[in-house]
Structures are given as C-alpha cells and as structure tokens.
Amino acid sequence: MRFIVGLGSLLLIAAILLDAFEAVLLPRRVTHGYRFIRFFYRHTWRGWRRLVMWVPSTRRRETLLSVFGPLALLVLFCSWASGLVIAFGLLHWALKTPIAAREIASTVEDYLYFSGTTFFTLGYGDLTPTGFVGRLLAVLESGLGFGFLAMIISYHPVLTQAFSRREIVISLLDARGGSPPTAAQILLRCHGPQAAQAMIADLQTWETWSAELLESCLSFPMLAYYRSQHDNQSWLAALTAILDTCALKLCETDQPDHHQARLTFAIARHAAVDLTLIFKITPVKPDPDRLPPVDFSKLNELLSEAEIHLAGGAKAELKLTELRAMYEPFVNALGRYFLLRLPEFTPSRPTADNWQTSAWMPRTPGILDLPNAERGDHFE
C-alpha cells in the first residue's frame, strides 16, 4: 500500500511540475492531450457559463463572465500548490520518514502538516526530519515552494502587460470603427484625400496586433478568458472586424495594390485558426448568415455612396463569400465558446462610440464630433 501511494505521489509531483512548466515557462503550443490545465479550464469554464446563464441581467452576466479569467488563474495556482503539498506529504508517509517532534509523528495528518510548513517555508521547527532521505525531500520541497511563489509573483505582471497590449488596439478601434467595430464603419470613416495612406498604416497596426494576439494566446492561453473593459468590445470582435475589413478591401476595384490587406488578412486568419486549435474547438459556420444577399446589396450601396466601389455584380459577392468562408467558421466557434458576440458588417442601429459618452453627461453634438459621413449618421 505504501509503495503504491509513494509511486502515485512521485507521478503527481512530476505531472504538476510538467503542467506548470508548460503553462508558465514554455512559450509554445503544447500538442499532447493529457494536460491538467486544459482539463481545468475547459470544465470550470463550462460550469461557470451554465451558472452565469441563470442571471437575468445582461450587464451582470457580462460582469460575472469577466471575473472568470482572474479567478480561475488564482484557483489554478492554489490547485498546483495544494497538489504538491499533498504529494510530498504522502511521499513522506510512504517512506516512513523519521521526524523529531515533541510527540511521535506517524499519521498522515502529521506528514501533511509537515509538508505544508516546508513548502511555504514557514520554519516552525516543531517537526524536523532526521533521516537523510527525509532531509533531502524537505530541502527539495522548500526549494520548489520558494520557486513556485516566485513564479506566481513574476507571472501575473507579464500576463497583465500582455493584456494591456492587446486592449490598446481594441480601444483605438472605437473611433475608427465604432463600438462594437464594424467593417463598413471602418471603411467609411477612413475615406478621404489621404485615406489610402491612413488605411495602410491601420492595416500594418492590425497586422502586428493580430500576430501579438496569436503569440500571447500561444504563450498564455488563459489570457483569452480575460474580457475587455467595455461590454461592447472584445478581442474577438476586433479580430473579426479586421478580417471583415480586409476581405472588403480585397474586393475593392479602386485599390490596385492589395498587398498590405493580404498580409493583414493572412495573419489575422492564422490567429483565428490557431486559437481554435489551442482550445480544441470545432469550427462552425455562422447560422444565420452574417451577410445575406439583401444585406450585401445595402452594404454595396452604402460604400458606393462614399465612392468605395467593389467588384461589379455577383463577382464581388462571390469573392467576398469565398474570403468569409476562410475565417467565419473559426471566429464563430470562438464566439460560441467564449460567449462573445461577433460584430456585424454594418451596424443595425445607430449607436454612440464609447469616447462620445460618459456617466456624467449625455452625448451632445460638438466640435469633437466626426463629420456626418464619417460618423455613420446615414445608418439612421
């Protein structure tokens, strides 16, 4: 019995250390399926979603969903620490580690207490190992405990910085594409004498952001569960709006050079595909269609009024459909899994941008308002 418990404890220690190494230190996607962190996040997120769906208020549901990311990270760290403490305690019990104490320490509870004080380097001294093996395990456990606490302290700032970098472009999209951002608004607001250069600069920024989104989610998959500060914004809505905009740019006839749009579309689509692989999500085609023929005709008319011309007739619709098929099943599956709403191609109703509103005063027309053609009042 003690041999089985000791062997199980060693396997548990090795599994926890490997899982922590892959989650915190290894900057690449782990392909094998036997991971505690994947099991932990998948099942806790599934249970959290079911509980949140019972909340009637939309705003409160979004608030509770935003709590999951930081809370799950804390629970994950506590699970790792508790597992190591229990594993080392059971290993001491299996080896019958001799311990000098005021009373004879031979029960499992005594060894678990000794393991806890050693892991967290409390140094009470009421239980002290006397044998060579016991002292070696105590030194090893105290070193792991010290390193584990240092890893937690240093890991959170790195995760916070990655989150902040992700949110910068999402916030910048507010004035460029609305809240939530839409491809039509992005194109309409970036139309003018210097629109071509401005759009190329924006596409370059979005290309870099998409690459950083992919890299950060590969290194820190739990970052995808962190939601944006505003309820009408999300990393998935920004990624989808960027893909929609690039798809429309590739269908334009007035832009002979689509080089930057192709590059941005490629890396953004790469991010969407790899994220579904990371979280083991099956792509699902949107139902209903995000841009049915009737809405495409309205979109084409709006862009034509702003002198943004797509390829004529059914050619543009066919090309746009082919481009959308390359990414929509992936972003739609991500939206269903994370309970994030995908943006529309054109806003269904007029809304004020986040920068135009505040809790202390209503939005009023003023000198900071964008021109009507750019602000999208023709959607009213």
N, C-alpha and C positions, 0 to 999 in steps of 0.2 A: 504494500500500500504506500509506504513512504517512497519507494523507488518510483512509482507511477506519479505521485504528487511532485517529487523533485524534478522528474523529466518534464512534466507539464509546466512547472514553474520556469524552467530554462527556456522552453519553447515560447511561453508567454512573454518573457523578458526580451527574447530575440525578436518576436513579432512586433512588440510595441516600439522597440528601438528602430527597427526597419521602417515601420509605418511613420514614425516621427521624422526619420531621416528623409524619406521620400516626400513627405508633405512640406517640410520646412526648408531643408537644405538642398534637395535635388532639383535643379532648375529645368526640368523637362517633364513631358507627359509619361506617366507610368502605365504600361500597357497590360500588365498581368491583372487578372480579375480579383485576386484574393487580397483585398485591402480593407482594413477596418475603417479608415476614414471615408472611403466611398460608401461602405455599408452604413456608417453612422449618418452621413449627411443625407443619403437617399431616403432612409426610413424616418429619420427625425423630421425632415422637410415634408415628407408625405403626411405624417401625423400632424405637423403644425398647420399645414394647409387645410386639412379637414377641420381642425378646431377653429381656425380663423373664418372659414366659410359660414360658420354659425352666427357670426357677428353681423347684425343687420346694416350697420352704418358703413358706407364705402370708405370714408376717411379713416375710421377706426380700424377697418380691415387692413388698409394700406400701412397704418402705423404699426400694427402688430406684425405684419409681414416684414417691415423694415427692422424690427427687433431681432428677427431670427438670426441674421448673419453674425453680429457680435456675440449674441447669447450662445449660439451653437459653438463658436470658437472657444469661449470660456469653458463650456461643458466638455469639449473635446480635450482641452488641456487637463481638466480635472480627471477625465477618464484615463488618460495616459498616466498621470501621477498615481492615481489610485491603483491602477493595474500593476505598476512597478512595485509599489509598496506591498501589495498583497502577494505578488510573485516572490519577492525577496523574503517576506515573512514565511511563506510556505516552504521555500527552499531551506531556510534555517531550520524549520521544524522537521523537514525530511532528512536533513543531515544531522539532526540532534546536536546542534551547535551548543557547546558548553558556555554558559553565561554566568558570570559572577554577579550575584544580586543579594539584596537583603533577605529575600525569600527565594526558594527554588523556582526557577522559571522553566517550565516544561510544557505549558499549554500553548495551543495555537494563538490564543489571545495575547499571551506574553510576547511571542515572537512577532506578531503583527505590530504590537506597540513598539517593540524594539526596532523593527523595520521602518516604521513611520518616523520615529525620532532620528534615526540615522539618515533617512532620505532627505528630510528637511533640515539636517544639520543642527538640530536643537541642542545636542550636547548635554542632556540632563545628567548622564553618568550613573543613573540608578540601575541600568542594565548594561553590562560590559562583556563582550566576547573574550574568552580566554584561550581558545584553541587557534591554531594557525589558519585553518580554513575559515573559521568564523570571523577572525580579524580581517582576512583578505576580502571576504564578501562585504564586510562593513565598510572598508575603505573604498571598494568598488561602488557600493551603493551610494555612499556620501558624495563621491565624485560625480556619479550620474545625476544625483539630486541637485548638486550645485550647477552642473552644466545645463540641466533641464530648466531650472529657474532663470539662468542667464539667457537661454534660448527664448523663453517666453518674454522676458523684458525687452530683448532686442528685436523680436519678431513683430510685435504689434506696431512699432513706428514704421517699419518697412511696409507693412500692409496698409497703414494709413496713408503713407506717401503715394503708394500705387493707386489707392482710391482717389486721392486728391488730383493726381494727374489725369485720371480717367474722367473726372467730373468737370474739368476745365473746358474741354471741347463741348461737352453736353450743355454747359452754361452759355457758351458762345453761340450755339445753335439757336438760342432763344430769339435773338434779334435777327438772325439770318433766315430762320425757317418757321418761327412761331413756337408755341407751346401747346401740345406736342409738335415737333417739327414735321413738315410735310414737304415732299419734293416739289410740288407746284409753287409753294411759297418761297422756297429757296431759289428757284429759277426766276420767279417774278421779282423778288427783291434784289436780285443781283443782275438787273438788266439796265443797261445804260451805256454811255460812251466808253467807260473803262471796265465794262462788265467782264470782258474776256479775261483780262489780266487778274481781276479780283477773283473770278471763279477758279482760275488755275491755282492761285495762291490758296484758296479754300480747299481745293481738291488735294493739294500737297499736304496741307494740315490734316485733313481727314485720312489720308494715306498713312501718315505717321501715327495718328491716333489709333487706327484700326490695327496696325502692327503692334502697338503697345498694349492694346486690349487683348490681342491674342497671346502675347508674351506674358502678360500679368496673369491671365487665367490659366496658362500652362504652368507657371510657377506657383500661383496661389489660387487653386480652383475655388476656394471658399469666398474669394472676392466677388464672384458672380452673384452670390446671395446678398451682397450689400446693395441696397437700393439708393437711388438718388435723393437729394434733399427735397425736391418738389415732387408732388404726386403725379403731375402730368409730364414728368421727364423720366427717362431711364436709359441705360446704356444700350438696351436692345432697340428702343425706339430710335435712338441716334444712329445706330448701325444700319437699321432698316431704311431710315430716311436717306442716309448716304448712298446705299445701294440703289434705292429708287431714283435718286438724282443722277447718279452715274448712268443708270440704264436709260433715262430720258436724254441725257447728254449724248449718249452713243447713237440715239435715234435722230438727233438734230441734223438738218441739212446745211445750216448756216455756219457750222463749225467744221472746216475741213480736217483739222488736226484734233483727233480724239485721244492722243497719246496719254495725257495725264488722267483722263477719265477712265481709260482702260486699266492703268496701273492702280488707281484707287479702287475700282470695281474688283480687280483681281485679289488684292489683299483683304478687302472687306468681305468678299465671298469666302476667301480662305479662312478668315476668322469665324464666320458663321458655321462653316462645315466642321472645323476642328472643335468648336465648342460643343457641337452635338456629339462628337466622338468622345470628348472628355467626360461628359455626363451620361454617356450611354443612352442617348435619346434617339428615337426613330423619327426620321423626317416625315412630316405630314403636310400634304397640300392644303392650303387655306380653303375653308368652306364656311361661308360663301366666298366667292372670288373677290379679291381686294380691288380689282379694276375691271368690272364687266364692260361690255361694249358701249353701253349707254354712258357710263362714267368716263370711258376713254374719249368719247366724242366731246363731252363737256370739257375735259381736260385739254384736248387738242384746240378747242375754240378759245379757251382762256389763254393758252400760250400763243395762239395766233394773234389775238388782240394785242399782246405785248410784243409782237413781231419775233416770236420764238417759234420757228417752223420745224415740224417733224417731217420725216419722210412721208411722201404722199400716199393717201389712201390706206389700203389694207397692208401695205408694206411695212409701215411704221408699227401698226398694231401687231403684226406677226413677229417682227423683230423684238419688240418690247415683251411680247409673251414668251419668246424664247429666252430672253435675258432674265425675266422674272422667274422662270422655271428653274434657273440655276441656283437661286438663293431662297426663294419664298418658302419651300418646304422646310428648310432648316431654321429660318427665323421664326416660322410659325410654330414649329415644335418647341423651340426655346421659349417662346411666349407662353405656350400652354404649360410647360413645366415650371417656369418661374412666376407664372401668373402676371405677366407683363403684357400690356396691350400694344399691338402693332399700330404704327401711325397709318393714316390714310394717304393716298396720293394727293388729294385735295381736301381741305378742311370742310366738313359737312355743315358747320355753322361758324359764324364769326366769333372769335374769342380774342381777348386782350393778351398780349405777351406778358410774361412774368415781370419784366422790367417796367411795364406800364401800370402795374397795380401795386397796392400796398395795403396793409391792415388799417392805416390811419386816414387814408383819403381815397376816394374813388378815382378811377381813371378819367381824366378830362383832357380834351384836345389842347395841345400847347405847342411850344416851339420845338420840343423834342420829338414830336410825332413824326413818323416817316411819311413821305408822300403817299397819297391815296393809292396810286398804282403799285407802290412797293409794299404798303401796309396790308394790302389784300382786301380793301373795302368792297371790291367788286364781287366778293363772295356773299355779300349781304343780300 
